[in-house]
Each structure stands twice: as structure tokens, then as C-alpha cells.
């Protein structure tokens, strides 16, 4: 496991070392997501979070078109109105 020490500055900022940013493919100006989890604070790029969410959805939507499913549900709702 890679680890290093960083200091929390007075204004609440920390500096992510350059080699970490490079390994994680973090680019200047990129949006990041902080998540508090039971074992600590986790930092993800928004892109990584979206990819993970898409992966979870794909796992549960095996061989289904989610667009078609949504259209079907909307059509059913419209028929019941």
C-alpha cells in the first residue's frame, strides 16, 4: 500500500503529492469527490465515481436496456393517468 504523511494546513487544505496525482490521473482543475467511509476519508475523481456507478448499474441491468425499461415504465404510468 502506498502511503505518505501530509499536513492539514490552517485553512483545511492538504497537498496531494505529485506522484499520487500522477498515479490517480488527477488533472489540475478536475472535480474530485470526497467520501467519508467507516475506515476514513476517500478521494476519487468525478470520472472515477461515474465509472464505478456505471459498473454497479451494469451489474444489475445485465442484458437489459435501461432506456427501454424507463420508456416502458413511463408508458405504463401514462396509461394509468
Protein Blocks (a to p, Z undefined) as FASTA:
>chain_A
ZZddddddfkopacddfklmmmnopaehiacdddddfkbccdddfklmmmmmmmmmmmmm
goiafklmmmmmmmmmmmmZZ
